[in-house]
Amino acid sequence: EWSDTQKADADQKISKHKEAFLKNSETENILDNGEEPFSIAWDKFYANHNDKFFKDRHWLFTEFPDLAKENIRVLEIGCGVGNTVIPLLDKNPSAFVYGCDYADSAIEILKNHPSVVDTDSNRCRIWQQDIRQEIPEDIIETGSLDIIVSIFCLSALHPTQMKPSIEKLLKLLKPGGIILFRDYGRHDMAQLRFKEKACV
């Protein structure tokens, strides 16, 4: 539970973020359209960091025990270089794992990872995908997934694009299927630690 002082301090930091953001000459375009094109920024990111920036998520099965169930079909959106896909392939040998990402550079790195290279094609499929667009039926059939995983992915979308994107994804789930997600939240440390010109 936060004290009144902590809440006031957080509100003050966020107010400074907003003030700096609204002074930016690109603000109106960003608010209306998002920061396009995403692919350029992410391709630069992975060109600089390869697979060394994000760590494999060994907490996955503690936070999301459903991922340990047998014979599940799982899609991770925004899979990057495989920090969820790889532990899932390694720890759940009966799961079929789909992984997609907007950045071609991330997909190429993941496709060349030993855990993917050594995995039977009947257990894994990795491809480039803009999740704002429909996923083709020849990749994933409607109503065929048990679980969709989104780790810090939805926050990369413009707010106006979130609901339509989720609605497209929901069509892929079986009855009773679930979306597991983890993302940024208002007043979390990822937001508060940024400097004034890095509004989140």
Salt bridges, closest charged atoms under 4 A:
ASP9 OD2 - LYS13 NZ 3.82
ASP11 OD1 - HIS187 NE2 3.19
GLU19 OE2 - LYS23 NZ 3.41
GLU36 OE2 - ARG132 NH1 2.88
ASP51 OD1 - LYS52 NZ 2.82
ASP66 OD1 - LYS69 NZ 2.83
GLU76 OE2 - ARG57 NH1 3.40
ASP130 OD2 - ARG132 NH2 2.93
GLU134 OE2 - LYS171 NZ 3.77
ASP146 OD1 - LYS174 NZ 3.21
